[in-house]
Amino acid sequence: MLHDSELETYRKWWKRSKSDIQGFHKSYKAETPDGDLLQVDFNYHERLVRLNVQLARERGKSYVATVKQGSIIREKDVTTNRNTSIKGKVHPFRYIFSCIPDDDLLESVGGAYEISRVSLGKQLLAGELPPNDGEPFRTEKKRESFFEYLQRRRQEKIGRDGTFLQRVKRRFWGELHDFLFGSSLGLAVYYHFFDFSILGLSLAIFAFFSGGMDWILRNRNPLMIKVFFFLFTGSYFFYTGYTRY
């Protein structure tokens, strides 16, 4: 976890201006010490966010992602004009993006690329130093209890991923689609081959496929209940078919 002073520095990098991109209302720009250029444009009516990363180490190659309510709508390599995953380009700057002084914008990003849902680094900027009665300023470290540690981790998780209900709402329809698609696939395979072994193998393969889709394409952790459901169901049918015939 980064220190508050680092987050405060990242927050100071961001400069607000009017967006020069059609369809967006305001823009935030930052430049890192390495020369990387970061730009975020926001359409607050449609809750649409455009992330732009221009990398100095790649001679100014630019990558753009469009995000709406936590869903990545489009990713593009601007230099080659090709649609491609740019998670590896955006993710290293997640803490810098998390320090944008705009909570509405970050809420619209919705935790994509592990960017915080609330603006970080503002506590030191807004807070005041405590009075020291003429004594030299000293920083004392407070040892937190186990319960305080759990509470702090819980707040960090909520800031990054949202509350439990928010996470359920974001994933409900996608997971329901996977369950329906996997069940339909199982029925189609069984009625085509009438073989429990092939059915079980198909369900087990779909378990890994759906988990990989979550991790690689949807940029989120796989729902293990779903993966284990199809994996164990597939194992049962495979064992039944193998021992029955």
N, C-alpha and C positions, 0 to 999 in steps of 0.2 A: 504494500500500500504506500502511496506517495505521501510525503510530508505536506503539511498545510502551506508551507512557504512555496513549494513547487507549484501547487495548485493555484496559489495566488498569482504567481508569475505567469502561468499559462493564461489566467483570466485577463491579465493586463495586455496580453498580445492581441486580443480581439478588438477590432475596430468596426463600428457599425456605420452603415451607409445605405442609401437607397439602391435597391437591386437594379442592375442594368440588363437583367434577363426578363424577357416578356413572360408575364404570368406570375411573377414573384414580386413581393412588396418591399421586403427589406433584406439586407445582406450583411454578413459578418465575415471579415477577412483577417487572417493572421499569417505571420511568417516566422518560421522557426530559425534558430541560430544556424542550422545547416542549410538554410535557403529554401526549404520546402514551403510551398504556398498552399494554404488551406482557405477554402471559401464555402460558406453555407448560405443558401438563399431560402427564404421562407414565404410561403403563401398561406397566410393565417386564416383565410376564408375556407380553403379546402384542406387545411392542416397538412400541406404538402411541403416536404423538405428536400432540397437538392444539395448533396455533399460533393465537393470538388477537391481533389488532392492532386497537386502538381509536384512531382518529386525531382529534387535537384540532382540526386545521384543517378537518375535516369535521363538526364539532360532535358528536364522540363516536361517529360511525358505526363499527360493529364488523364485522370480517371474520375468518372462521375457516377454517382448513385442517386436514385430518386426513391424517397421513403415516404410512406403515408401510414400513420398510426401503427408504427412498428413493423409494417410489411414492406419489404424491399421490392419495389415495382420494377425497377430497371437498373442494371449495372452496365457500364460501358467504358471501353478503352477509347478515349477521344482521339488519340493519335492514329490508331488504326481503324477507327470507326466500327469496332466490333463489339457485340454484346458478349461480356465475359464476366466471371466472378472476380470482384475486386476486394474481397474481404481481407486478403493479405496485404493490400495497400492501405486500407482505411483503419484496420484494427490497431496497428502500432500507434496511431494518433488518437485513440479513444479517450485518453485522459485529457488531452488538449481540447477535443470536441466537447467533453463533459464540462468544461469550464466556460462555455459560451454563456454570457450573462443574459439568458433568456429562457425562463422556465417553460413557457408555452411552446417554444421551438423544440426544446429537448423532450417534452412530453409527446410531441408529435413524432419525434424520432422513435419513441416507444421502446428504447432498449436495443435497437438494432446495432450490430457490431459491438455490443457490450458498452455502448455509450450511456452514461447516467441519465436517468429521467429528470433529475433535478440538477441545477447548476452548482458546480463545486467551486471551492476557492473563494467564496464570497464572505465567509465568516470573519476572516482576518481583515478584509477590506472594510466591512461595515462595523466591526467591533472596536472597542476602545481598550487601551491598555489600562490595567488596574492601577490605582494610586500606590506609590511605593514609599510615601512619607520621607522622601529624601534619600532613601536607601538605594543602593545599586539594584537594578532590576535582575531578578533571579527567576529562572524557570524551574519549577519543581514537578517532578514526574509523580503522578498519582497511580498507585498500583490498583488496577481495577479488579473487582471480584469476578468470580466465574459467571455469575448471573449478569453482571454489567457487560462482560465480554459477549455473552449470548445476545443481549439486547442490542449491543453495537453491531454485531454481525447481522442481526435481523434487520436493523435499520438500513445497513449497507445493501442488503439483498433487496429490500423494498425499493430503495433509491435506484438500483440498477435494473430490477426486473418488474417492479410493481407489486401490488398486493396479490394475495392468493386468488381472489375473485377476478382481478384484472388478468392474471395469467390464464385462468380457466376460460374467460371470455375470448381471449386472443386465440386459444388453441382449440376450442371446442369443435368448430365446424371442420377444421382441418383433420383433427383426429377422428371425428365421426366419418369423414370421407374415407380415411384409410381403413377403418373397421369395415365399412360397407364394401369398399373395393376388394379388400382381402377376402371377405366372406363370399362375395360374388365370384371371385377368382377360384376359390375352393370348390364351390358348387359346379362351376363350368368344367374344371379339371376332372372332378369326380364323375359327372354325367358323360364326359367324353371318354374316359378311360375305364371307369368302374373299377378302379384299383386304389385301395387305401394307401398303399406304399407311395404311389405317385402323388396322391393328394397330400400326404404328410410331408413329402419332400418339397412340394410347391409352397405349402404354408410356411415351412421353415425358411425357405429362400426369401419369401415375402417379408418375414420378420426382420431379416437383416437388410433387405432392400428398403423397407419403410423407415427403419432406424437411420440408415445412411442418407436417405432423402432429407430427414430432419436435420442431420448434422451438416451435410455438405451444401444442399441447395436452400434450405429454409433458415440456415444460420441460427439454430437453436439446439438444445440438448434433446436427444431422443426420449420419447415417453416410454420408460422401461416397462410399464404395465402392458402397453400395446405389444412391445417386442416379445416379452415373455409369454403373453397370451398366444400369439401365433406360433412361437417356437415350441411351447409345451403342447399345444394342440396338434401341431404338425408331428411332433415326436410320438404322441399317442397314436395317431393314425398310421404313422410309418411302422411302429412296433406292432400294431394290430394287424396290418396287412402283411408284415414279414412273418409273423408267427401263425397267421391264419392259413396262408397258402404255402 
